[in-house]
């Protein structure tokens, strides 16, 4: 497991230096199958294709997570990231404001599932992904 690549990708993302497709490419090349971002604890857990896991702390300041889940707010944050009008630090703020408590990015499945505090969810397929 190449934890240095994982650490570097997370650090560069949090610095606003990477766009999502680059994150996906680099993590997949490092053997990451999926990762879970827990906005409540400020941690990301990476799940490798060989079954191993690795957890990293998020260094961004934690934004308060809204009690109500806003699908439209989540979608707006996603579209901002997809069009590169916002980068990861702003995406995290907007996601928390939209009530996202965590999200699971499935690199091999080419989708991300965003979760609210009460079990609400939004499923977003990667651009160009086919169900």
LUMNU-497705 format. One record per residue: residue in three letters; x, y negated, z of N, C-alpha, C in turn. Coordinates in steps of 0.1 Angstrom, whole numbers, plus 2048, in hexadecimal, padded with zeros to 3 digits. Example, Ala and Ser with C-alpha at 12.3 -4.5 7.8 and 13.67 -1.06 7.14 Angstrom:
! LUMNU-497705
ALA88483984E87B82D84E88482184E SER88081684788980B84788180084F 
***
This chain:
! LUMNU-497705
UNK80980C8008008008008097F4800 UNK8067EB7F780E7DF7F68087D37FD UNK80A7D280A8037C88128087BA80F UNK8147B980A81A7AC8068127A67FB UNK80E7AE7F18067A87E67F87A47EB UNK7F27AC7F47E57A97FA7E679C802 UNK7F179B80A7F378F8127F5782809 UNK7FD7847FF8007797F67F47747EF UNK7EB77D7EA7DF77A7E37D67727EC UNK7D47777F87CB7718027D0763805 UNK7DD7628087E375580B7E274B7FF UNK7E474F7F37E37467E87D47427E5 UNK7CB74C7E87BD7497E67B973E7F0 UNK7BD7407FD7B97378077BF729805 UNK7CA7287FD7D171C7FA7CA7157ED UNK7C071C7E87B97177DC7C17197CF UNK7CB7227CF7D37237C37CF72D7B9 UNK7C57367BD7C17417B47B27407B0 UNK7AF7457A47A17467A179E7557A2 UNK7917587A478C7667A779177179E UNK79176F7917967797887A577D78B UNK7AD77378E7BB7767917BC77E79F UNK7B477A7A87B37827B57B07907B2 UNK7A57927AA7A17A07A77AC7A87A0 UNK7B27A27967BD7A878E7C87AC797 UNK7CD7A37A07D97A67A87D67B07B3 UNK7CA7AF7B97C67B97C37C47C77BD UNK7BE7C87B27BC7D57AB7C97DB7A8 UNK7D37D37A37E07D879F7E77DD7AC UNK7E47D87B77EA7DC7C47E37E87CA UNK7D87ED7C37D17F97C87C57F67D1 UNK7C17EA7D17B57E67D97A87EA7D1 UNK7A07F27D77937F67D17887EC7D5 UNK7887E77E177E7DD7E67837D67F2 UNK77D7CB7F57807C48027747BE808 UNK7747BD8157697B781C76E7AA823 UNK76779F82176B793827761790832 UNK76579083F75C78D84A75E77F84E UNK75477684B75576884E75476685D UNK74D76F86474B76D87375877087A UNK76077A87676C77D87E779776877 UNK77777186B78376B86478D776860 UNK78878185B79178C85678C791849 UNK79679684179379D8357997AB836 UNK7917B58337967C38347967C8825 UNK7A27CD8217A47D28147A47E2814 UNK79C7E880B79B7F680A7A27FB7FD UNK7AC8037FF7B48087F57AE8147EE UNK7B38177E17AE8227DA7B382F7E0 UNK7BD82F7E97C283B7F07BB83D7FD UNK7B18358017AA83680D7AF82E819 UNK7BB8288177C08208227BA813822 UNK7BB80C82E7B67FE82F7C17F5835 UNK7BE7E88327C87DE8377BF7D283A UNK7C17CC8467BA7C084A7C37B484B UNK7BE7A88477C579C8477BC79184E UNK7C27888567BB77D85B7B9772851 UNK7AE76C8517AB7608487B0754850 UNK7B974C8497BE7408507B673384E UNK7AC7348457A472884379C726850 UNK79971985379071685F78271D85C UNK77D72386677072986576571F865 UNK75D71F85B75171685A74571D861 UNK73C71586773171B86E728722863 UNK72372D86771B73585E70C732860 UNK70672D8566F87298576EF73585B UNK6E57328636DC73D8686D474385C UNK6D073A8536C773E8486CF74083C UNK6CC74B8356D374F8296CD74881D UNK6D57428156D073B8096D67417FD UNK6CE7497F66D374F7E96D77457DF UNK6D073A7DE6D47307D56E17297D9 UNK6E37287E66F07227EA6FC72C7E8 UNK6F97387E97047427E67077427D7 UNK6FC7427CF6FE7427C17057367BC UNK70272A7C270971E7BF71871F7C2 UNK71B7247CD7297267D173072F7C7 UNK72A73A7C47307447BA73273D7AD UNK7287367A872A72F79B73572579B UNK73671E7A67417147A874E71B7A7 UNK7507267AD75C72E7AC75E73379E UNK75473879875573E78B759734780 UNK75472878275871D77876471577C UNK76A71978777671378D774704790 UNK7687017947666F47997686F37A8 UNK7686FF7AF76D7007BD77670C7BE UNK77F70B7C87887177CA78471D7D8 UNK78B7277DC78872F7E77857287F4 UNK78D71E7F878A71780577B711804 UNK77870A7F976B7047F876070F7F7 UNK76371A7F075A7257EE75672B7FC UNK76072C80575D73181275472881A UNK75771B81974E71182074071281B UNK73E71280E73171280872A71F80B UNK73172A80B72B73780E72673881C UNK72E73382672A73283471D729835 UNK71D71E82E71271582F70571B829 UNK7087258206FC72C81A6F8738822 UNK6FF73A82E6FB745837702752834 UNK70D75282D71475E82A71D762837 UNK71B76D83C72377284872E77B843 UNK72C78083773778983273478D824 UNK73E79181C73C79680F7457A180C UNK7417AB8047497B680074B7B67F1 UNK7577B47ED75B7B47DF75F7C27DA UNK7587C87D175B7D57CC7627D37BF UNK7707D47BF7777D17B37757DC7A8 UNK7747E97AD7727F47A37637F479E UNK75A7EF7A674C7EE7A27487E179C UNK7517D879C7507CA7957447C379A UNK7427C27A87377BA7AD73B7B67BC UNK7347AC7C17367A77CE7287A77D5 UNK7277AC7E171B7AB7E971D7A17F4 UNK7157977F571578D7FF70A790809 UNK70E78F81670479382170178682A UNK6F478582E6F077B8386F0781846 UNK6ED77884F6ED77C85D6E2786861 UNK6D77868596CC78F85C6CA79A852 UNK6D579D84B6D57A88416D17A4833 UNK6CF7978316CC7938236D879681B UNK6D679780E6E27998056DF7937F7 UNK6EA7917F16EA78D7E36F57957DC UNK6F279B7D16FC7A37C96FF79C7BD UNK70C79A7BB7117927AF71B79B7A8 UNK71879E79B7217A679372B79D78D UNK7377A278B74279A78573D796777 UNK74178A77373D78576674279075B UNK73979475373C79D74873A7AC74D UNK7377AE75A7357BC75F7287C175A UNK7287CF75871B7D57547177DF75F UNK70A7DE7627057E776C7057F6768 
***
